[in-house]
Amino acid sequence: MFKNPADIGRLLDGLDKAGLPELPEEVDLDAKDRLTGSEIRSLILGRELNGGGAWIDKGTSWVQQNFLCDAIPKVQTTCGAIFRNPAGTPERHNEYTAVFRFDRFEFSTVK
């Protein structure tokens, strides 16, 4: 767990310099559908989300490079990528896919 969000940035930079992939090999999503940091920020931060996964109701979320990072006190700190789901709909709550280290789920934003 990282107490300082800047530590995650240094870790991500180090992993990139070491040539490690940003995402697990089994991620089968199209890179063209991946959201940038600014897109994640405007889509998720301060918005209500609907869909699968355990959304944080206590903790902190922020954007680090092109990742959404979440820190849940005394539980974990993790970062994941967000992808558009071209076939998703608001009604099925699957317009986007979040890929974290140990979790993957679909969601939509509540308008």
OpenMM code with the backbone's topology and positions (N, CA, C; nanometers):
from openmm import Vec3, app, unit

residues = "MET PHE LYS ASN PRO ALA ASP ILE GLY ARG LEU LEU ASP GLY LEU ASP LYS ALA GLY LEU PRO GLU LEU PRO GLU GLU VAL ASP LEU ASP ALA LYS ASP ARG LEU THR GLY SER GLU ILE ARG SER LEU ILE LEU GLY ARG GLU LEU ASN GLY GLY GLY ALA TRP ILE ASP LYS GLY THR SER TRP VAL GLN GLN ASN PHE LEU CYS ASP ALA ILE PRO LYS VAL GLN THR THR CYS GLY ALA ILE PHE ARG ASN PRO ALA GLY THR PRO GLU ARG HIS ASN GLU TYR THR ALA VAL PHE ARG PHE ASP ARG PHE GLU PHE SER THR VAL LYS".split()
positions = [
    Vec3(0.0841, -0.1167, 0.0000),
    Vec3(0.0000, 0.0000, 0.0000),
    Vec3(0.0894, 0.1241, 0.0000),
    Vec3(0.0491, 0.2246, -0.0737),
    Vec3(0.1254, 0.3477, -0.0832),
    Vec3(0.0517, 0.4588, -0.0096),
    Vec3(0.1196, 0.5248, 0.0826),
    Vec3(0.0580, 0.6369, 0.1537),
    Vec3(0.0616, 0.7628, 0.0679),
    Vec3(0.1610, 0.7719, -0.0174),
    Vec3(0.1799, 0.8902, -0.0995),
    Vec3(0.1522, 0.8551, -0.2459),
    Vec3(0.0515, 0.9186, -0.3086),
    Vec3(0.0219, 0.8885, -0.4492),
    Vec3(0.1414, 0.9061, -0.5431),
    Vec3(0.2352, 0.9915, -0.5083),
    Vec3(0.3531, 1.0108, -0.5935),
    Vec3(0.4362, 0.8829, -0.6012),
    Vec3(0.4279, 0.7995, -0.4968),
    Vec3(0.5019, 0.6731, -0.4985),
    Vec3(0.4515, 0.5814, -0.6097),
    Vec3(0.3215, 0.5825, -0.6352),
    Vec3(0.2658, 0.5007, -0.7431),
    Vec3(0.3202, 0.5503, -0.8769),
    Vec3(0.3284, 0.6814, -0.8927),
    Vec3(0.3827, 0.7369, -1.0163),
    Vec3(0.5250, 0.6911, -1.0410),
    Vec3(0.6060, 0.6915, -0.9374),
    Vec3(0.7443, 0.6455, -0.9519),
    Vec3(0.7488, 0.4963, -0.9841),
    Vec3(0.6619, 0.4180, -0.9209),
    Vec3(0.6564, 0.2751, -0.9501),
    Vec3(0.6152, 0.2505, -1.0952),
    Vec3(0.5107, 0.3195, -1.1416),
    Vec3(0.4669, 0.3021, -1.2801),
    Vec3(0.5765, 0.3418, -1.3782),
    Vec3(0.6459, 0.4518, -1.3503),
    Vec3(0.7561, 0.4946, -1.4369),
    Vec3(0.8668, 0.3895, -1.4398),
    Vec3(0.8995, 0.3337, -1.3231),
    Vec3(1.0044, 0.2319, -1.3158),
    Vec3(0.9673, 0.1051, -1.3914),
    Vec3(0.8419, 0.0619, -1.3779),
    Vec3(0.7961, -0.0568, -1.4504),
    Vec3(0.8003, -0.0339, -1.6013),
    Vec3(0.7640, 0.0872, -1.6427),
    Vec3(0.7687, 0.1211, -1.7853),
    Vec3(0.9130, 0.1189, -1.8356),
    Vec3(1.0049, 0.1772, -1.7608),
    Vec3(1.1460, 0.1786, -1.8002),
    Vec3(1.2047, 0.0379, -1.8046),
    Vec3(1.1525, -0.0516, -1.7194),
    Vec3(1.2006, -0.1901, -1.7179),
    Vec3(1.1414, -0.2723, -1.8328),
    Vec3(1.0487, -0.2128, -1.9072),
    Vec3(0.9909, -0.2807, -2.0223),
    Vec3(0.8743, -0.3738, -1.9902),
    Vec3(0.8201, -0.3635, -1.8699),
    Vec3(0.7057, -0.4475, -1.8346),
    Vec3(0.5784, -0.3917, -1.8978),
    Vec3(0.4888, -0.4786, -1.9418),
    Vec3(0.3642, -0.4298, -2.0022),
    Vec3(0.2763, -0.3621, -1.8979),
    Vec3(0.1976, -0.2642, -1.9420),
    Vec3(0.1091, -0.1924, -1.8503),
    Vec3(-0.0046, -0.2805, -1.8001),
    Vec3(-0.0477, -0.3731, -1.8842),
    Vec3(-0.1622, -0.4580, -1.8515),
    Vec3(-0.1248, -0.6047, -1.8659),
    Vec3(-0.1954, -0.6928, -1.7954),
    Vec3(-0.1695, -0.8364, -1.8112),
    Vec3(-0.1883, -0.8809, -1.9562),
    Vec3(-0.1142, -0.9825, -1.9968),
    Vec3(-0.1210, -1.0310, -2.1350),
    Vec3(-0.2604, -1.0778, -2.1743),
    Vec3(-0.3370, -1.1278, -2.0783),
    Vec3(-0.4685, -1.1827, -2.1107),
    Vec3(-0.5743, -1.0758, -2.1367),
    Vec3(-0.5401, -0.9485, -2.1232),
    Vec3(-0.6361, -0.8423, -2.1535),
    Vec3(-0.6595, -0.8417, -2.3032),
    Vec3(-0.7842, -0.8693, -2.3410),
    Vec3(-0.8197, -0.8858, -2.4817),
    Vec3(-0.8971, -0.7654, -2.5373),
    Vec3(-0.8786, -0.6503, -2.4775),
    Vec3(-0.9492, -0.5300, -2.5209),
    Vec3(-0.8635, -0.4532, -2.6205),
    Vec3(-0.9302, -0.3838, -2.7112),
    Vec3(-0.8613, -0.3093, -2.8168),
    Vec3(-0.7979, -0.1822, -2.7598),
    Vec3(-0.6709, -0.1636, -2.7849),
    Vec3(-0.5977, -0.0475, -2.7331),
    Vec3(-0.6607, 0.0838, -2.7794),
    Vec3(-0.7257, 0.0851, -2.8948),
    Vec3(-0.7878, 0.2093, -2.9433),
    Vec3(-0.9060, 0.2517, -2.8556),
    Vec3(-0.9599, 0.1592, -2.7757),
    Vec3(-1.0731, 0.1899, -2.6886),
    Vec3(-1.0298, 0.2316, -2.5480),
    Vec3(-0.8996, 0.2351, -2.5225),
    Vec3(-0.8515, 0.2711, -2.3891),
    Vec3(-0.8617, 0.4214, -2.3677),
    Vec3(-0.9101, 0.4614, -2.2514),
    Vec3(-0.9236, 0.6019, -2.2185),
    Vec3(-0.7906, 0.6590, -2.1696),
    Vec3(-0.7686, 0.7849, -2.2006),
    Vec3(-0.6516, 0.8571, -2.1518),
    Vec3(-0.6795, 0.9061, -2.0098),
    Vec3(-0.5769, 0.9548, -1.9450),
    Vec3(-0.5940, 1.0081, -1.8108),
    Vec3(-0.6976, 1.1193, -1.8048),
    Vec3(-0.6951, 1.2113, -1.9000),
    Vec3(-0.7923, 1.3221, -1.8979),
    Vec3(-0.9344, 1.2712, -1.9242),
    Vec3(-0.9485, 1.1696, -2.0090),
    Vec3(-1.0808, 1.1118, -2.0331),
    Vec3(-1.1332, 1.0406, -1.9075),
    Vec3(-1.0451, 0.9688, -1.8385),
    Vec3(-1.0846, 0.9015, -1.7140),
    Vec3(-1.1281, 1.0052, -1.6107),
    Vec3(-1.0506, 1.1099, -1.5985),
    Vec3(-1.0799, 1.2154, -1.5012),
    Vec3(-1.2197, 1.2739, -1.5243),
    Vec3(-1.2506, 1.3094, -1.6479),
    Vec3(-1.3805, 1.3718, -1.6743),
    Vec3(-1.4960, 1.2711, -1.6697),
    Vec3(-1.4692, 1.1444, -1.6996),
    Vec3(-1.5741, 1.0427, -1.6998),
    Vec3(-1.6096, 0.9960, -1.5593),
    Vec3(-1.5107, 0.9774, -1.4726),
    Vec3(-1.5328, 0.9057, -1.3470),
    Vec3(-1.5280, 0.9933, -1.2224),
    Vec3(-1.4262, 1.0765, -1.2093),
    Vec3(-1.4086, 1.1499, -1.0835),
    Vec3(-1.5259, 1.2442, -1.0586),
    Vec3(-1.5863, 1.2305, -0.9419),
    Vec3(-1.7001, 1.3143, -0.9056),
    Vec3(-1.8325, 1.2686, -0.9640),
    Vec3(-1.8336, 1.1535, -1.0298),
    Vec3(-1.9569, 1.1025, -1.0917),
    Vec3(-2.0023, 0.9757, -1.0224),
    Vec3(-2.1301, 0.9471, -1.0326),
    Vec3(-2.1843, 0.8218, -0.9810),
    Vec3(-2.1749, 0.7165, -1.0908),
    Vec3(-2.1308, 0.5959, -1.0532),
    Vec3(-2.1139, 0.4870, -1.1484),
    Vec3(-2.2121, 0.3755, -1.1163),
    Vec3(-2.2505, 0.3009, -1.2201),
    Vec3(-2.3462, 0.1926, -1.2037),
    Vec3(-2.2941, 0.0708, -1.2770),
    Vec3(-2.2951, -0.0438, -1.2126),
    Vec3(-2.2503, -0.1658, -1.2783),
    Vec3(-2.1809, -0.2585, -1.1815),
    Vec3(-2.1026, -0.3499, -1.2358),
    Vec3(-2.0337, -0.4495, -1.1543),
    Vec3(-1.9164, -0.3925, -1.0801),
    Vec3(-1.8610, -0.4732, -0.9929),
    Vec3(-1.7435, -0.4305, -0.9184),
    Vec3(-1.7805, -0.3661, -0.7874),
    Vec3(-1.6845, -0.3573, -0.7022),
    Vec3(-1.7043, -0.2971, -0.5705),
    Vec3(-1.6503, -0.1547, -0.5741),
    Vec3(-1.7382, -0.0595, -0.5916),
    Vec3(-1.6942, 0.0790, -0.6004),
    Vec3(-1.6629, 0.1314, -0.4614),
    Vec3(-1.5675, 0.2176, -0.4587),
    Vec3(-1.5216, 0.2739, -0.3321),
    Vec3(-1.6221, 0.3768, -0.2822),
    Vec3(-1.6656, 0.3605, -0.1575),
    Vec3(-1.7472, 0.4649, -0.0964),
    Vec3(-1.6687, 0.5359, 0.0133),
    Vec3(-1.5564, 0.4774, 0.0533),
    Vec3(-1.4668, 0.5409, 0.1495),
    Vec3(-1.3254, 0.5194, 0.0984),
    Vec3(-1.2571, 0.6258, 0.0773),
    Vec3(-1.1228, 0.6166, 0.0232),
    Vec3(-1.0976, 0.7302, -0.0726),
    Vec3(-0.9973, 0.7122, -0.1541),
    Vec3(-0.9570, 0.8173, -0.2471),
    Vec3(-0.9351, 0.7577, -0.3848),
    Vec3(-0.9829, 0.8270, -0.4867),
    Vec3(-0.9570, 0.7891, -0.6257),
    Vec3(-0.8889, 0.9064, -0.6947),
    Vec3(-0.7963, 0.8769, -0.7852),
    Vec3(-0.7278, 0.9798, -0.8617),
    Vec3(-0.6787, 0.9179, -0.9914),
    Vec3(-0.6368, 1.0026, -1.0824),
    Vec3(-0.5820, 0.9585, -1.2106),
    Vec3(-0.4310, 0.9746, -1.2049),
    Vec3(-0.3605, 0.8670, -1.2393),
    Vec3(-0.2137, 0.8655, -1.2433),
    Vec3(-0.1759, 0.8189, -1.3829),
    Vec3(-0.1168, 0.9069, -1.4616),
    Vec3(-0.0874, 0.8784, -1.6021),
    Vec3(-0.2195, 0.8394, -1.6697),
    Vec3(-0.2285, 0.7209, -1.7302),
    Vec3(-0.3531, 0.6784, -1.7953),
    Vec3(-0.4226, 0.5681, -1.7159),
    Vec3(-0.4144, 0.5781, -1.5838),
    Vec3(-0.4750, 0.4797, -1.4949),
    Vec3(-0.5663, 0.5484, -1.3943),
    Vec3(-0.6711, 0.4779, -1.3545),
    Vec3(-0.7529, 0.5187, -1.2416),
    Vec3(-0.6959, 0.4472, -1.1196),
    Vec3(-0.6595, 0.5222, -1.0177),
    Vec3(-0.6030, 0.4634, -0.8963),
    Vec3(-0.7000, 0.4837, -0.7809),
    Vec3(-0.7070, 0.3829, -0.6953),
    Vec3(-0.7947, 0.3862, -0.5790),
    Vec3(-0.7153, 0.3452, -0.4563),
    Vec3(-0.7357, 0.4169, -0.3472),
    Vec3(-0.6746, 0.3810, -0.2193),
    Vec3(-0.7865, 0.3643, -0.1177),
    Vec3(-0.7964, 0.2432, -0.0646),
    Vec3(-0.8940, 0.2132, 0.0391),
    Vec3(-0.8136, 0.1972, 0.1681),
    Vec3(-0.8363, 0.2835, 0.2668),
    Vec3(-0.7547, 0.2788, 0.3882),
    Vec3(-0.7496, 0.1396, 0.4510),
    Vec3(-0.6296, 0.0963, 0.4839),
    Vec3(-0.6015, -0.0311, 0.5505),
    Vec3(-0.6426, -0.1530, 0.4686),
    Vec3(-0.6740, -0.1346, 0.3400),
    Vec3(-0.7126, -0.2483, 0.2561),
    Vec3(-0.6167, -0.2622, 0.1392),
    Vec3(-0.6176, -0.1651, 0.0476),
    Vec3(-0.5304, -0.1752, -0.0692),
    Vec3(-0.5225, -0.0435, -0.1441),
    Vec3(-0.4212, -0.0337, -0.2263),
    Vec3(-0.4084, 0.0723, -0.3259),
    Vec3(-0.3847, 0.0018, -0.4580),
    Vec3(-0.4609, 0.0401, -0.5591),
    Vec3(-0.4493, -0.0271, -0.6881),
    Vec3(-0.4775, 0.0717, -0.8004),
    Vec3(-0.4268, 0.0406, -0.9178),
    Vec3(-0.4511, 0.1230, -1.0362),
    Vec3(-0.4979, 0.0326, -1.1493),
    Vec3(-0.5854, 0.0850, -1.2336),
    Vec3(-0.6349, 0.0064, -1.3455),
    Vec3(-0.6640, 0.0935, -1.4671),
    Vec3(-0.6789, 0.0264, -1.5791),
    Vec3(-0.7085, 0.0944, -1.7055),
    Vec3(-0.8589, 0.0909, -1.7310),
    Vec3(-0.9072, 0.1902, -1.8037),
    Vec3(-1.0491, 0.1983, -1.8389),
    Vec3(-1.0599, 0.1960, -1.9912),
    Vec3(-1.1513, 0.1116, -2.0407),
    Vec3(-1.1740, 0.0968, -2.1849),
    Vec3(-1.3196, 0.1256, -2.2180),
    Vec3(-1.3429, 0.1848, -2.3358),
    Vec3(-1.4791, 0.1964, -2.3881),
    Vec3(-1.5235, 0.0583, -2.4336),
    Vec3(-1.6507, 0.0276, -2.4175),
    Vec3(-1.7099, -0.0949, -2.4709),
    Vec3(-1.7993, -0.0521, -2.5862),
    Vec3(-1.7538, -0.0638, -2.7115),
    Vec3(-1.8318, -0.0158, -2.8256),
    Vec3(-1.9717, -0.0765, -2.8342),
    Vec3(-1.9908, -0.1963, -2.7820),
    Vec3(-2.1220, -0.2617, -2.7872),
    Vec3(-2.2039, -0.2365, -2.6611),
    Vec3(-2.1501, -0.1632, -2.5661),
    Vec3(-2.2186, -0.1414, -2.4390),
    Vec3(-2.3304, -0.0391, -2.4486),
    Vec3(-2.4221, -0.0472, -2.3516),
    Vec3(-2.5340, 0.0469, -2.3448),
    Vec3(-2.5537, 0.0917, -2.2000),
    Vec3(-2.6106, 0.2104, -2.1805),
    Vec3(-2.6385, 0.2560, -2.0443),
    Vec3(-2.7357, 0.1625, -1.9716),
    Vec3(-2.8323, 0.1077, -2.0441),
    Vec3(-2.9317, 0.0201, -1.9828),
    Vec3(-2.8694, -0.1078, -1.9254),
    Vec3(-2.7666, -0.1574, -1.9904),
    Vec3(-2.6998, -0.2798, -1.9427),
    Vec3(-2.5810, -0.2479, -1.8513),
    Vec3(-2.5571, -0.1210, -1.8259),
    Vec3(-2.4487, -0.0751, -1.7380),
    Vec3(-2.3133, -0.1323, -1.7814),
    Vec3(-2.2868, -0.1284, -1.9126),
    Vec3(-2.1617, -0.1862, -1.9623),
    Vec3(-2.0962, -0.1029, -2.0724),
    Vec3(-2.1066, 0.0287, -2.0616),
    Vec3(-2.0446, 0.1158, -2.1617),
    Vec3(-1.8921, 0.1194, -2.1508),
    Vec3(-1.8398, 0.0823, -2.0332),
    Vec3(-1.6961, 0.0855, -2.0087),
    Vec3(-1.6535, -0.0415, -1.9358),
    Vec3(-1.5263, -0.0770, -1.9522),
    Vec3(-1.4676, -0.1902, -1.8811),
    Vec3(-1.3478, -0.1401, -1.8028),
    Vec3(-1.3460, -0.1717, -1.6738),
    Vec3(-1.2330, -0.1384, -1.5873),
    Vec3(-1.1497, -0.2646, -1.5686),
    Vec3(-1.0190, -0.2522, -1.5898),
    Vec3(-0.9276, -0.3659, -1.5740),
    Vec3(-0.8255, -0.3308, -1.4666),
    Vec3(-0.8401, -0.3966, -1.3516),
    Vec3(-0.7475, -0.3803, -1.2408),
    Vec3(-0.6665, -0.5077, -1.2268),
    Vec3(-0.5697, -0.5052, -1.1413),
    Vec3(-0.4786, -0.6190, -1.1259),
    Vec3(-0.5530, -0.7491, -1.0952),
    Vec3(-0.6491, -0.7448, -1.0042),
    Vec3(-0.7193, -0.8664, -0.9642),
    Vec3(-0.8681, -0.8617, -0.9955),
    Vec3(-0.9115, -0.7671, -1.0761),
    Vec3(-1.0543, -0.7527, -1.1014),
    Vec3(-1.0769, -0.6911, -1.2384),
    Vec3(-1.1893, -0.7265, -1.2949),
    Vec3(-1.2309, -0.6689, -1.4230),
    Vec3(-1.3828, -0.6616, -1.4189),
    Vec3(-1.4379, -0.5452, -1.4509),
    Vec3(-1.5830, -0.5309, -1.4480),
    Vec3(-1.6284, -0.4221, -1.5436),
    Vec3(-1.7564, -0.4265, -1.5767),
    Vec3(-1.8180, -0.3309, -1.6672),
    Vec3(-1.9018, -0.2326, -1.5874),
    Vec3(-1.9177, -0.1120, -1.6421),
    Vec3(-1.9968, -0.0088, -1.5734),
    Vec3(-2.0403, 0.0971, -1.6730),
    Vec3(-2.1306, 0.1821, -1.6279),
    Vec3(-2.1718, 0.3026, -1.6979),
    Vec3(-2.1753, 0.4157, -1.5963),
    Vec3(-2.1738, 0.5378, -1.6453),
    Vec3(-2.1903, 0.6521, -1.5551),
    Vec3(-2.3381, 0.6833, -1.5429),
    Vec3(-2.3776, 0.7362, -1.4284),
    Vec3(-2.5139, 0.7785, -1.4088),
    Vec3(-2.5201, 0.9240, -1.4531),
    Vec3(-2.6069, 0.9536, -1.5442),
    Vec3(-2.6157, 1.0906, -1.6006),
    Vec3(-2.6729, 1.1881, -1.5021),
] * unit.nanometer
topology = app.Topology()
chain = topology.addChain("A")
for resn in residues:
    res = topology.addResidue(resn, chain)
    for name in ("N", "CA", "C"):
        topology.addAtom(name, app.Element.getBySymbol(name[0]), res)
